[in-house]
């Protein structure tokens, strides 16, 4: 079985209010301004490569379980994360 880039990448969903506690040098996202947010803008996620959760993520008080690539794709495909009726012209 071939390995993909995603095999060692992990995701957790966090409240947007936790972003100020994230050290962006420890995760794949580059800044508070570049994260993807849920449709209602109350949740976001961070991801990292490797088995060990970065200290900055471990320290977050409010976080989901750790998700695989397939699991996060299924979550992001829901209406909570993907607007079923995007504005016209987008």
PyMOL Python script that loads the backbone (N, CA, C, O; Angstrom):
from pymol import cmd

cmd.read_pdbstr("""\
ATOM      1  N   UNK A   1       0.843  -1.179   0.000  1.00  0.00           N
ATOM      2  CA  UNK A   1       0.000   0.000   0.000  1.00  0.00           C
ATOM      3  C   UNK A   1       0.889   1.242   0.000  1.00  0.00           C
ATOM      4  O   UNK A   1       1.781   1.371   0.838  1.00  0.00           O
ATOM      5  N   UNK A   2       0.649   2.138  -0.922  1.00  0.00           N
ATOM      6  CA  UNK A   2       1.439   3.361  -1.018  1.00  0.00           C
ATOM      7  C   UNK A   2       1.035   4.334   0.084  1.00  0.00           C
ATOM      8  O   UNK A   2      -0.134   4.436   0.457  1.00  0.00           O
ATOM      9  N   UNK A   3       2.024   5.034   0.583  1.00  0.00           N
ATOM     10  CA  UNK A   3       1.755   6.047   1.610  1.00  0.00           C
ATOM     11  C   UNK A   3       1.527   7.384   0.934  1.00  0.00           C
ATOM     12  O   UNK A   3       2.108   7.675  -0.112  1.00  0.00           O
ATOM     13  N   UNK A   4       0.680   8.190   1.540  1.00  0.00           N
ATOM     14  CA  UNK A   4       0.435   9.519   0.998  1.00  0.00           C
ATOM     15  C   UNK A   4       0.944  10.568   1.974  1.00  0.00           C
ATOM     16  O   UNK A   4       1.316  10.264   3.107  1.00  0.00           O
ATOM     17  N   UNK A   5       0.949  11.800   1.508  1.00  0.00           N
ATOM     18  CA  UNK A   5       1.350  12.936   2.328  1.00  0.00           C
ATOM     19  C   UNK A   5       0.498  13.023   3.580  1.00  0.00           C
ATOM     20  O   UNK A   5       0.956  13.506   4.615  1.00  0.00           O
ATOM     21  N   UNK A   6      -0.736  12.561   3.490  1.00  0.00           N
ATOM     22  CA  UNK A   6      -1.696  12.736   4.579  1.00  0.00           C
ATOM     23  C   UNK A   6      -1.582  11.689   5.673  1.00  0.00           C
ATOM     24  O   UNK A   6      -2.190  11.845   6.732  1.00  0.00           O
ATOM     25  N   UNK A   7      -0.820  10.625   5.449  1.00  0.00           N
ATOM     26  CA  UNK A   7      -0.742   9.536   6.419  1.00  0.00           C
ATOM     27  C   UNK A   7      -0.255   9.978   7.795  1.00  0.00           C
ATOM     28  O   UNK A   7      -0.667   9.414   8.809  1.00  0.00           O
ATOM     29  N   UNK A   8       0.603  10.967   7.836  1.00  0.00           N
ATOM     30  CA  UNK A   8       1.185  11.401   9.106  1.00  0.00           C
ATOM     31  C   UNK A   8       0.707  12.787   9.520  1.00  0.00           C
ATOM     32  O   UNK A   8       1.293  13.410  10.406  1.00  0.00           O
ATOM     33  N   UNK A   9      -0.350  13.267   8.886  1.00  0.00           N
ATOM     34  CA  UNK A   9      -0.912  14.578   9.227  1.00  0.00           C
ATOM     35  C   UNK A   9      -2.149  14.360  10.088  1.00  0.00           C
ATOM     36  O   UNK A   9      -2.934  13.442   9.849  1.00  0.00           O
ATOM     37  N   UNK A  10      -2.311  15.211  11.084  1.00  0.00           N
ATOM     38  CA  UNK A  10      -3.420  15.100  12.029  1.00  0.00           C
ATOM     39  C   UNK A  10      -4.088  16.454  12.208  1.00  0.00           C
ATOM     40  O   UNK A  10      -3.454  17.497  12.052  1.00  0.00           O
ATOM     41  N   UNK A  11      -5.372  16.427  12.536  1.00  0.00           N
ATOM     42  CA  UNK A  11      -6.188  17.636  12.677  1.00  0.00           C
ATOM     43  C   UNK A  11      -6.938  17.609  13.996  1.00  0.00           C
ATOM     44  O   UNK A  11      -7.327  16.542  14.471  1.00  0.00           O
ATOM     45  N   UNK A  12      -7.145  18.792  14.596  1.00  0.00           N
ATOM     46  CA  UNK A  12      -8.100  18.950  15.690  1.00  0.00           C
ATOM     47  C   UNK A  12      -8.915  20.206  15.420  1.00  0.00           C
ATOM     48  O   UNK A  12      -8.404  21.197  14.898  1.00  0.00           O
ATOM     49  N   UNK A  13     -10.172  20.145  15.780  1.00  0.00           N
ATOM     50  CA  UNK A  13     -11.073  21.294  15.660  1.00  0.00           C
ATOM     51  C   UNK A  13     -11.056  22.027  16.997  1.00  0.00           C
ATOM     52  O   UNK A  13     -11.114  21.417  18.065  1.00  0.00           O
ATOM     53  N   UNK A  14     -10.976  23.348  16.906  1.00  0.00           N
ATOM     54  CA  UNK A  14     -10.933  24.174  18.115  1.00  0.00           C
ATOM     55  C   UNK A  14     -11.879  25.365  17.958  1.00  0.00           C
ATOM     56  O   UNK A  14     -12.209  25.752  16.837  1.00  0.00           O
ATOM     57  N   UNK A  15     -12.310  25.942  19.065  1.00  0.00           N
ATOM     58  CA  UNK A  15     -13.077  27.184  18.966  1.00  0.00           C
ATOM     59  C   UNK A  15     -12.167  28.303  18.447  1.00  0.00           C
ATOM     60  O   UNK A  15     -10.974  28.322  18.749  1.00  0.00           O
ATOM     61  N   UNK A  16     -12.714  29.209  17.687  1.00  0.00           N
ATOM     62  CA  UNK A  16     -11.942  30.344  17.172  1.00  0.00           C
ATOM     63  C   UNK A  16     -11.298  31.112  18.327  1.00  0.00           C
ATOM     64  O   UNK A  16     -10.219  31.683  18.170  1.00  0.00           O
ATOM     65  N   UNK A  17     -11.955  31.126  19.475  1.00  0.00           N
ATOM     66  CA  UNK A  17     -11.418  31.851  20.630  1.00  0.00           C
ATOM     67  C   UNK A  17     -10.097  31.277  21.134  1.00  0.00           C
ATOM     68  O   UNK A  17      -9.378  31.953  21.869  1.00  0.00           O
ATOM     69  N   UNK A  18      -9.765  30.049  20.755  1.00  0.00           N
ATOM     70  CA  UNK A  18      -8.494  29.432  21.160  1.00  0.00           C
ATOM     71  C   UNK A  18      -7.328  29.838  20.254  1.00  0.00           C
ATOM     72  O   UNK A  18      -6.173  29.579  20.592  1.00  0.00           O
ATOM     73  N   UNK A  19      -7.609  30.466  19.117  1.00  0.00           N
ATOM     74  CA  UNK A  19      -6.539  30.797  18.173  1.00  0.00           C
ATOM     75  C   UNK A  19      -5.435  31.643  18.787  1.00  0.00           C
ATOM     76  O   UNK A  19      -4.268  31.492  18.428  1.00  0.00           O
ATOM     77  N   UNK A  20      -5.789  32.528  19.707  1.00  0.00           N
ATOM     78  CA  UNK A  20      -4.774  33.384  20.325  1.00  0.00           C
ATOM     79  C   UNK A  20      -3.778  32.577  21.153  1.00  0.00           C
ATOM     80  O   UNK A  20      -2.719  33.091  21.514  1.00  0.00           O
ATOM     81  N   UNK A  21      -4.102  31.323  21.459  1.00  0.00           N
ATOM     82  CA  UNK A  21      -3.222  30.459  22.245  1.00  0.00           C
ATOM     83  C   UNK A  21      -2.374  29.518  21.389  1.00  0.00           C
ATOM     84  O   UNK A  21      -1.602  28.724  21.926  1.00  0.00           O
ATOM     85  N   UNK A  22      -2.510  29.599  20.072  1.00  0.00           N
ATOM     86  CA  UNK A  22      -1.782  28.711  19.167  1.00  0.00           C
ATOM     87  C   UNK A  22      -0.454  29.343  18.759  1.00  0.00           C
ATOM     88  O   UNK A  22      -0.410  30.496  18.331  1.00  0.00           O
ATOM     89  N   UNK A  23       0.624  28.578  18.897  1.00  0.00           N
ATOM     90  CA  UNK A  23       1.936  28.988  18.386  1.00  0.00           C
ATOM     91  C   UNK A  23       1.997  28.463  16.948  1.00  0.00           C
ATOM     92  O   UNK A  23       2.174  27.265  16.726  1.00  0.00           O
ATOM     93  N   UNK A  24       1.850  29.358  15.985  1.00  0.00           N
ATOM     94  CA  UNK A  24       1.746  28.943  14.587  1.00  0.00           C
ATOM     95  C   UNK A  24       3.041  28.374  14.020  1.00  0.00           C
ATOM     96  O   UNK A  24       3.040  27.843  12.910  1.00  0.00           O
ATOM     97  N   UNK A  25       4.136  28.470  14.749  1.00  0.00           N
ATOM     98  CA  UNK A  25       5.373  27.822  14.301  1.00  0.00           C
ATOM     99  C   UNK A  25       5.325  26.312  14.551  1.00  0.00           C
ATOM    100  O   UNK A  25       6.184  25.578  14.062  1.00  0.00           O
ATOM    101  N   UNK A  26       4.326  25.842  15.312  1.00  0.00           N
ATOM    102  CA  UNK A  26       4.213  24.420  15.641  1.00  0.00           C
ATOM    103  C   UNK A  26       3.141  23.682  14.841  1.00  0.00           C
ATOM    104  O   UNK A  26       2.991  22.468  14.980  1.00  0.00           O
ATOM    105  N   UNK A  27       2.397  24.405  14.004  1.00  0.00           N
ATOM    106  CA  UNK A  27       1.327  23.793  13.214  1.00  0.00           C
ATOM    107  C   UNK A  27       1.498  24.175  11.744  1.00  0.00           C
ATOM    108  O   UNK A  27       2.333  25.016  11.411  1.00  0.00           O
ATOM    109  N   UNK A  28       0.717  23.565  10.878  1.00  0.00           N
ATOM    110  CA  UNK A  28       0.838  23.822   9.437  1.00  0.00           C
ATOM    111  C   UNK A  28       0.249  25.166   9.016  1.00  0.00           C
ATOM    112  O   UNK A  28       0.694  25.746   8.026  1.00  0.00           O
ATOM    113  N   UNK A  29      -0.736  25.666   9.745  1.00  0.00           N
ATOM    114  CA  UNK A  29      -1.318  26.967   9.410  1.00  0.00           C
ATOM    115  C   UNK A  29      -0.275  28.048   9.690  1.00  0.00           C
ATOM    116  O   UNK A  29       0.595  27.876  10.544  1.00  0.00           O
ATOM    117  N   UNK A  30      -0.370  29.163   8.962  1.00  0.00           N
ATOM    118  CA  UNK A  30       0.666  30.190   9.083  1.00  0.00           C
ATOM    119  C   UNK A  30       0.316  31.335  10.016  1.00  0.00           C
ATOM    120  O   UNK A  30       1.211  31.983  10.557  1.00  0.00           O
ATOM    121  N   UNK A  31      -0.971  31.597  10.215  1.00  0.00           N
ATOM    122  CA  UNK A  31      -1.347  32.702  11.102  1.00  0.00           C
ATOM    123  C   UNK A  31      -2.829  32.627  11.444  1.00  0.00           C
ATOM    124  O   UNK A  31      -3.584  31.851  10.859  1.00  0.00           O
ATOM    125  N   UNK A  32      -3.215  33.438  12.388  1.00  0.00           N
ATOM    126  CA  UNK A  32      -4.612  33.534  12.805  1.00  0.00           C
ATOM    127  C   UNK A  32      -5.493  34.004  11.644  1.00  0.00           C
ATOM    128  O   UNK A  32      -6.695  33.738  11.620  1.00  0.00           O
ATOM    129  N   UNK A  33      -4.885  34.703  10.685  1.00  0.00           N
ATOM    130  CA  UNK A  33      -5.630  35.260   9.553  1.00  0.00           C
ATOM    131  C   UNK A  33      -5.815  34.285   8.396  1.00  0.00           C
ATOM    132  O   UNK A  33      -6.569  34.574   7.467  1.00  0.00           O
ATOM    133  N   UNK A  34      -5.142  33.135   8.434  1.00  0.00           N
ATOM    134  CA  UNK A  34      -5.194  32.218   7.290  1.00  0.00           C
ATOM    135  C   UNK A  34      -5.918  30.905   7.583  1.00  0.00           C
ATOM    136  O   UNK A  34      -5.956  30.018   6.730  1.00  0.00           O
ATOM    137  N   UNK A  35      -6.489  30.774   8.771  1.00  0.00           N
ATOM    138  CA  UNK A  35      -7.191  29.528   9.099  1.00  0.00           C
ATOM    139  C   UNK A  35      -8.562  29.492   8.438  1.00  0.00           C
ATOM    140  O   UNK A  35      -9.177  30.531   8.194  1.00  0.00           O
ATOM    141  N   UNK A  36      -9.024  28.299   8.155  1.00  0.00           N
ATOM    142  CA  UNK A  36     -10.391  28.125   7.659  1.00  0.00           C
ATOM    143  C   UNK A  36     -11.324  28.089   8.859  1.00  0.00           C
ATOM    144  O   UNK A  36     -11.006  27.497   9.890  1.00  0.00           O
ATOM    145  N   UNK A  37     -12.466  28.724   8.716  1.00  0.00           N
ATOM    146  CA  UNK A  37     -13.450  28.758   9.799  1.00  0.00           C
ATOM    147  C   UNK A  37     -14.741  28.081   9.355  1.00  0.00           C
ATOM    148  O   UNK A  37     -15.043  27.983   8.166  1.00  0.00           O
ATOM    149  N   UNK A  38     -15.484  27.624  10.340  1.00  0.00           N
ATOM    150  CA  UNK A  38     -16.804  27.055  10.065  1.00  0.00           C
ATOM    151  C   UNK A  38     -17.704  28.150   9.508  1.00  0.00           C
ATOM    152  O   UNK A  38     -17.390  29.335   9.619  1.00  0.00           O
ATOM    153  N   UNK A  39     -18.822  27.752   8.912  1.00  0.00           N
ATOM    154  CA  UNK A  39     -19.750  28.711   8.301  1.00  0.00           C
ATOM    155  C   UNK A  39     -20.166  29.779   9.313  1.00  0.00           C
ATOM    156  O   UNK A  39     -20.259  30.955   8.961  1.00  0.00           O
ATOM    157  N   UNK A  40     -20.416  29.387  10.554  1.00  0.00           N
ATOM    158  CA  UNK A  40     -20.820  30.372  11.568  1.00  0.00           C
ATOM    159  C   UNK A  40     -19.629  31.076  12.227  1.00  0.00           C
ATOM    160  O   UNK A  40     -19.802  31.892  13.132  1.00  0.00           O
ATOM    161  N   UNK A  41     -18.432  30.752  11.766  1.00  0.00           N
ATOM    162  CA  UNK A  41     -17.173  31.372  12.212  1.00  0.00           C
ATOM    163  C   UNK A  41     -16.880  31.181  13.696  1.00  0.00           C
ATOM    164  O   UNK A  41     -16.182  31.998  14.297  1.00  0.00           O
ATOM    165  N   UNK A  42     -17.402  30.114  14.294  1.00  0.00           N
ATOM    166  CA  UNK A  42     -17.123  29.843  15.706  1.00  0.00           C
ATOM    167  C   UNK A  42     -16.055  28.774  15.899  1.00  0.00           C
ATOM    168  O   UNK A  42     -15.491  28.649  16.986  1.00  0.00           O
ATOM    169  N   UNK A  43     -15.773  27.997  14.842  1.00  0.00           N
ATOM    170  CA  UNK A  43     -14.798  26.920  14.948  1.00  0.00           C
ATOM    171  C   UNK A  43     -13.777  27.014  13.827  1.00  0.00           C
ATOM    172  O   UNK A  43     -14.033  27.582  12.765  1.00  0.00           O
ATOM    173  N   UNK A  44     -12.620  26.444  14.096  1.00  0.00           N
ATOM    174  CA  UNK A  44     -11.565  26.341  13.101  1.00  0.00           C
ATOM    175  C   UNK A  44     -10.815  25.048  13.398  1.00  0.00           C
ATOM    176  O   UNK A  44     -11.246  24.265  14.244  1.00  0.00           O
ATOM    177  N   UNK A  45      -9.717  24.819  12.722  1.00  0.00           N
ATOM    178  CA  UNK A  45      -8.912  23.637  13.013  1.00  0.00           C
ATOM    179  C   UNK A  45      -7.445  23.959  12.801  1.00  0.00           C
ATOM    180  O   UNK A  45      -7.093  24.908  12.101  1.00  0.00           O
ATOM    181  N   UNK A  46      -6.606  23.159  13.414  1.00  0.00           N
ATOM    182  CA  UNK A  46      -5.171  23.220  13.165  1.00  0.00           C
ATOM    183  C   UNK A  46      -4.713  21.814  12.819  1.00  0.00           C
ATOM    184  O   UNK A  46      -5.329  20.825  13.216  1.00  0.00           O
ATOM    185  N   UNK A  47      -3.631  21.749  12.079  1.00  0.00           N
ATOM    186  CA  UNK A  47      -3.099  20.449  11.673  1.00  0.00           C
ATOM    187  C   UNK A  47      -1.590  20.442  11.856  1.00  0.00           C
ATOM    188  O   UNK A  47      -0.944  21.489  11.881  1.00  0.00           O
ATOM    189  N   UNK A  48      -1.046  19.239  11.983  1.00  0.00           N
ATOM    190  CA  UNK A  48       0.392  19.080  12.134  1.00  0.00           C
ATOM    191  C   UNK A  48       0.798  17.751  11.532  1.00  0.00           C
ATOM    192  O   UNK A  48      -0.025  16.858  11.331  1.00  0.00           O
ATOM    193  N   UNK A  49       2.082  17.642  11.250  1.00  0.00           N
ATOM    194  CA  UNK A  49       2.640  16.408  10.714  1.00  0.00           C
ATOM    195  C   UNK A  49       3.351  15.660  11.836  1.00  0.00           C
ATOM    196  O   UNK A  49       3.995  16.269  12.691  1.00  0.00           O
ATOM    197  N   UNK A  50       3.230  14.348  11.826  1.00  0.00           N
ATOM    198  CA  UNK A  50       3.888  13.521  12.829  1.00  0.00           C
ATOM    199  C   UNK A  50       2.909  13.003  13.862  1.00  0.00           C
ATOM    200  O   UNK A  50       1.783  13.487  13.975  1.00  0.00           O
ATOM    201  N   UNK A  51       3.354  12.016  14.608  1.00  0.00           N
ATOM    202  CA  UNK A  51       2.495  11.368  15.597  1.00  0.00           C
ATOM    203  C   UNK A  51       2.305  12.208  16.852  1.00  0.00           C
ATOM    204  O   UNK A  51       1.254  12.137  17.489  1.00  0.00           O
ATOM    205  N   UNK A  52       3.298  12.996  17.212  1.00  0.00           N
ATOM    206  CA  UNK A  52       3.228  13.762  18.458  1.00  0.00           C
ATOM    207  C   UNK A  52       2.460  15.062  18.275  1.00  0.00           C
ATOM    208  O   UNK A  52       2.763  15.852  17.382  1.00  0.00           O
ATOM    209  N   UNK A  53       1.463  15.278  19.127  1.00  0.00           N
ATOM    210  CA  UNK A  53       0.705  16.522  19.108  1.00  0.00           C
ATOM    211  C   UNK A  53       1.625  17.644  19.595  1.00  0.00           C
ATOM    212  O   UNK A  53       2.263  17.508  20.639  1.00  0.00           O
ATOM    213  N   UNK A  54       1.700  18.753  18.847  1.00  0.00           N
ATOM    214  CA  UNK A  54       2.539  19.871  19.289  1.00  0.00           C
ATOM    215  C   UNK A  54       2.099  20.379  20.666  1.00  0.00           C
ATOM    216  O   UNK A  54       0.919  20.325  21.011  1.00  0.00           O
ATOM    217  N   UNK A  55       3.054  20.867  21.434  1.00  0.00           N
ATOM    218  CA  UNK A  55       2.769  21.364  22.786  1.00  0.00           C
ATOM    219  C   UNK A  55       1.695  22.440  22.773  1.00  0.00           C
ATOM    220  O   UNK A  55       0.852  22.489  23.669  1.00  0.00           O
ATOM    221  N   UNK A  56       1.719  23.297  21.767  1.00  0.00           N
ATOM    222  CA  UNK A  56       0.731  24.376  21.695  1.00  0.00           C
ATOM    223  C   UNK A  56      -0.687  23.830  21.549  1.00  0.00           C
ATOM    224  O   UNK A  56      -1.636  24.428  22.056  1.00  0.00           O
ATOM    225  N   UNK A  57      -0.836  22.703  20.862  1.00  0.00           N
ATOM    226  CA  UNK A  57      -2.156  22.083  20.686  1.00  0.00           C
ATOM    227  C   UNK A  57      -2.537  21.306  21.947  1.00  0.00           C
ATOM    228  O   UNK A  57      -3.682  21.365  22.394  1.00  0.00           O
ATOM    229  N   UNK A  58      -1.590  20.590  22.509  1.00  0.00           N
ATOM    230  CA  UNK A  58      -1.840  19.855  23.748  1.00  0.00           C
ATOM    231  C   UNK A  58      -2.356  20.784  24.837  1.00  0.00           C
ATOM    232  O   UNK A  58      -3.238  20.411  25.610  1.00  0.00           O
ATOM    233  N   UNK A  59      -1.812  21.988  24.899  1.00  0.00           N
ATOM    234  CA  UNK A  59      -2.163  22.944  25.953  1.00  0.00           C
ATOM    235  C   UNK A  59      -3.545  23.573  25.781  1.00  0.00           C
ATOM    236  O   UNK A  59      -4.060  24.182  26.719  1.00  0.00           O
ATOM    237  N   UNK A  60      -4.152  23.438  24.605  1.00  0.00           N
ATOM    238  CA  UNK A  60      -5.473  24.031  24.386  1.00  0.00           C
ATOM    239  C   UNK A  60      -6.512  23.321  25.246  1.00  0.00           C
ATOM    240  O   UNK A  60      -6.581  22.092  25.263  1.00  0.00           O
ATOM    241  N   UNK A  61      -7.312  24.095  25.953  1.00  0.00           N
ATOM    242  CA  UNK A  61      -8.316  23.504  26.838  1.00  0.00           C
ATOM    243  C   UNK A  61      -9.495  22.919  26.073  1.00  0.00           C
ATOM    244  O   UNK A  61     -10.068  21.911  26.489  1.00  0.00           O
ATOM    245  N   UNK A  62      -9.860  23.541  24.964  1.00  0.00           N
ATOM    246  CA  UNK A  62     -11.028  23.115  24.194  1.00  0.00           C
ATOM    247  C   UNK A  62     -10.588  22.647  22.818  1.00  0.00           C
ATOM    248  O   UNK A  62     -10.231  23.456  21.961  1.00  0.00           O
ATOM    249  N   UNK A  63     -10.615  21.347  22.614  1.00  0.00           N
ATOM    250  CA  UNK A  63     -10.258  20.790  21.310  1.00  0.00           C
ATOM    251  C   UNK A  63     -10.990  19.472  21.112  1.00  0.00           C
ATOM    252  O   UNK A  63     -11.383  18.800  22.066  1.00  0.00           O
ATOM    253  N   UNK A  64     -11.156  19.133  19.859  1.00  0.00           N
ATOM    254  CA  UNK A  64     -11.808  17.869  19.517  1.00  0.00           C
ATOM    255  C   UNK A  64     -10.822  16.720  19.679  1.00  0.00           C
ATOM    256  O   UNK A  64      -9.669  16.903  20.069  1.00  0.00           O
ATOM    257  N   UNK A  65     -11.314  15.545  19.368  1.00  0.00           N
ATOM    258  CA  UNK A  65     -10.412  14.410  19.231  1.00  0.00           C
ATOM    259  C   UNK A  65      -9.522  14.663  18.018  1.00  0.00           C
ATOM    260  O   UNK A  65      -9.775  15.588  17.247  1.00  0.00           O
ATOM    261  N   UNK A  66      -8.497  13.858  17.847  1.00  0.00           N
ATOM    262  CA  UNK A  66      -7.598  13.972  16.699  1.00  0.00           C
ATOM    263  C   UNK A  66      -8.240  13.250  15.521  1.00  0.00           C
ATOM    264  O   UNK A  66      -8.718  12.123  15.652  1.00  0.00           O
ATOM    265  N   UNK A  67      -8.243  13.918  14.362  1.00  0.00           N
ATOM    266  CA  UNK A  67      -8.846  13.358  13.158  1.00  0.00           C
ATOM    267  C   UNK A  67      -7.796  13.031  12.106  1.00  0.00           C
ATOM    268  O   UNK A  67      -6.760  13.689  12.013  1.00  0.00           O
ATOM    269  N   UNK A  68      -8.085  12.003  11.318  1.00  0.00           N
ATOM    270  CA  UNK A  68      -7.272  11.650  10.153  1.00  0.00           C
ATOM    271  C   UNK A  68      -7.726  12.497   8.965  1.00  0.00           C
ATOM    272  O   UNK A  68      -8.696  13.248   9.066  1.00  0.00           O
ATOM    273  N   UNK A  69      -7.028  12.374   7.856  1.00  0.00           N
ATOM    274  CA  UNK A  69      -7.384  13.118   6.647  1.00  0.00           C
ATOM    275  C   UNK A  69      -8.798  12.767   6.188  1.00  0.00           C
ATOM    276  O   UNK A  69      -9.597  13.660   5.908  1.00  0.00           O
ATOM    277  N   UNK A  70      -9.107  11.485   6.108  1.00  0.00           N
ATOM    278  CA  UNK A  70     -10.445  11.066   5.660  1.00  0.00           C
ATOM    279  C   UNK A  70     -11.523  11.580   6.607  1.00  0.00           C
ATOM    280  O   UNK A  70     -12.587  12.012   6.162  1.00  0.00           O
ATOM    281  N   UNK A  71     -11.255  11.536   7.900  1.00  0.00           N
ATOM    282  CA  UNK A  71     -12.246  11.997   8.879  1.00  0.00           C
ATOM    283  C   UNK A  71     -12.485  13.499   8.778  1.00  0.00           C
ATOM    284  O   UNK A  71     -13.632  13.943   8.825  1.00  0.00           O
ATOM    285  N   UNK A  72     -11.419  14.291   8.640  1.00  0.00           N
ATOM    286  CA  UNK A  72     -11.595  15.744   8.570  1.00  0.00           C
ATOM    287  C   UNK A  72     -12.274  16.129   7.257  1.00  0.00           C
ATOM    288  O   UNK A  72     -13.070  17.068   7.235  1.00  0.00           O
ATOM    289  N   UNK A  73     -11.979  15.426   6.163  1.00  0.00           N
ATOM    290  CA  UNK A  73     -12.659  15.721   4.896  1.00  0.00           C
ATOM    291  C   UNK A  73     -14.164  15.527   5.028  1.00  0.00           C
ATOM    292  O   UNK A  73     -14.943  16.333   4.519  1.00  0.00           O
ATOM    293  N   UNK A  74     -14.575  14.465   5.708  1.00  0.00           N
ATOM    294  CA  UNK A  74     -16.008  14.210   5.903  1.00  0.00           C
ATOM    295  C   UNK A  74     -16.639  15.319   6.747  1.00  0.00           C
ATOM    296  O   UNK A  74     -17.752  15.757   6.459  1.00  0.00           O
ATOM    297  N   UNK A  75     -15.948  15.766   7.769  1.00  0.00           N
ATOM    298  CA  UNK A  75     -16.460  16.845   8.623  1.00  0.00           C
ATOM    299  C   UNK A  75     -16.557  18.144   7.831  1.00  0.00           C
ATOM    300  O   UNK A  75     -17.568  18.842   7.905  1.00  0.00           O
ATOM    301  N   UNK A  76     -15.515  18.472   7.075  1.00  0.00           N
ATOM    302  CA  UNK A  76     -15.492  19.730   6.326  1.00  0.00           C
ATOM    303  C   UNK A  76     -16.501  19.756   5.185  1.00  0.00           C
ATOM    304  O   UNK A  76     -16.814  20.825   4.663  1.00  0.00           O
ATOM    305  N   UNK A  77     -17.011  18.596   4.794  1.00  0.00           N
ATOM    306  CA  UNK A  77     -18.024  18.528   3.734  1.00  0.00           C
ATOM    307  C   UNK A  77     -19.433  18.791   4.264  1.00  0.00           C
ATOM    308  O   UNK A  77     -20.376  18.892   3.480  1.00  0.00           O
ATOM    309  N   UNK A  78     -19.585  18.903   5.576  1.00  0.00           N
ATOM    310  CA  UNK A  78     -20.913  19.143   6.150  1.00  0.00           C
ATOM    311  C   UNK A  78     -21.309  20.609   6.018  1.00  0.00           C
ATOM    312  O   UNK A  78     -20.466  21.471   5.766  1.00  0.00           O
ATOM    313  N   UNK A  79     -22.600  20.882   6.191  1.00  0.00           N
ATOM    314  CA  UNK A  79     -23.098  22.257   6.084  1.00  0.00           C
ATOM    315  C   UNK A  79     -22.522  23.172   7.155  1.00  0.00           C
ATOM    316  O   UNK A  79     -22.525  24.391   6.982  1.00  0.00           O
ATOM    317  N   UNK A  80     -22.035  22.623   8.240  1.00  0.00           N
ATOM    318  CA  UNK A  80     -21.417  23.449   9.285  1.00  0.00           C
ATOM    319  C   UNK A  80     -20.118  24.078   8.796  1.00  0.00           C
ATOM    320  O   UNK A  80     -19.690  25.117   9.299  1.00  0.00           O
ATOM    321  N   UNK A  81     -19.492  23.429   7.798  1.00  0.00           N
ATOM    322  CA  UNK A  81     -18.195  23.895   7.301  1.00  0.00           C
ATOM    323  C   UNK A  81     -18.234  24.381   5.857  1.00  0.00           C
ATOM    324  O   UNK A  81     -17.366  25.152   5.449  1.00  0.00           O
ATOM    325  N   UNK A  82     -19.204  23.954   5.089  1.00  0.00           N
ATOM    326  CA  UNK A  82     -19.298  24.328   3.680  1.00  0.00           C
ATOM    327  C   UNK A  82     -20.676  24.909   3.434  1.00  0.00           C
ATOM    328  O   UNK A  82     -21.682  24.211   3.557  1.00  0.00           O
ATOM    329  N   UNK A  83     -20.723  26.176   3.088  1.00  0.00           N
ATOM    330  CA  UNK A  83     -21.989  26.869   2.873  1.00  0.00           C
ATOM    331  C   UNK A  83     -22.709  26.250   1.679  1.00  0.00           C
ATOM    332  O   UNK A  83     -22.181  26.269   0.567  1.00  0.00           O
ATOM    333  N   UNK A  84     -23.907  25.700   1.889  1.00  0.00           N
ATOM    334  CA  UNK A  84     -24.631  25.063   0.786  1.00  0.00           C
ATOM    335  C   UNK A  84     -25.183  26.085  -0.209  1.00  0.00           C
ATOM    336  O   UNK A  84     -25.579  25.717  -1.316  1.00  0.00           O
ATOM    337  N   UNK A  85     -25.213  27.340   0.167  1.00  0.00           N
ATOM    338  CA  UNK A  85     -25.748  28.399  -0.687  1.00  0.00           C
ATOM    339  C   UNK A  85     -24.791  29.596  -0.673  1.00  0.00           C
ATOM    340  O   UNK A  85     -25.101  30.636  -0.091  1.00  0.00           O
ATOM    341  N   UNK A  86     -23.620  29.444  -1.319  1.00  0.00           N
ATOM    342  CA  UNK A  86     -22.643  30.537  -1.291  1.00  0.00           C
ATOM    343  C   UNK A  86     -23.182  31.778  -1.998  1.00  0.00           C
ATOM    344  O   UNK A  86     -24.072  31.677  -2.843  1.00  0.00           O
ATOM    345  N   UNK A  87     -22.644  32.945  -1.653  1.00  0.00           N
ATOM    346  CA  UNK A  87     -23.085  34.177  -2.323  1.00  0.00           C
ATOM    347  C   UNK A  87     -22.862  34.083  -3.829  1.00  0.00           C
ATOM    348  O   UNK A  87     -21.931  33.415  -4.280  1.00  0.00           O
ATOM    349  N   UNK A  88     -23.704  34.742  -4.598  1.00  0.00           N
ATOM    350  CA  UNK A  88     -23.556  34.734  -6.056  1.00  0.00           C
ATOM    351  C   UNK A  88     -22.251  35.403  -6.445  1.00  0.00           C
ATOM    352  O   UNK A  88     -21.804  36.350  -5.799  1.00  0.00           O
ATOM    353  N   UNK A  89     -21.653  34.903  -7.499  1.00  0.00           N
ATOM    354  CA  UNK A  89     -20.410  35.476  -7.996  1.00  0.00           C
ATOM    355  C   UNK A  89     -19.175  34.928  -7.316  1.00  0.00           C
ATOM    356  O   UNK A  89     -18.064  35.388  -7.577  1.00  0.00           O
ATOM    357  N   UNK A  90     -19.360  33.935  -6.434  1.00  0.00           N
ATOM    358  CA  UNK A  90     -18.201  33.361  -5.751  1.00  0.00           C
ATOM    359  C   UNK A  90     -17.930  31.992  -6.310  1.00  0.00           C
ATOM    360  O   UNK A  90     -16.992  31.323  -5.877  1.00  0.00           O
TER     361      UNK A  90
END
""", "prot")
cmd.dss("prot")
cmd.show_as("cartoon", "prot")
cmd.util.cbc("prot")
cmd.orient("prot")
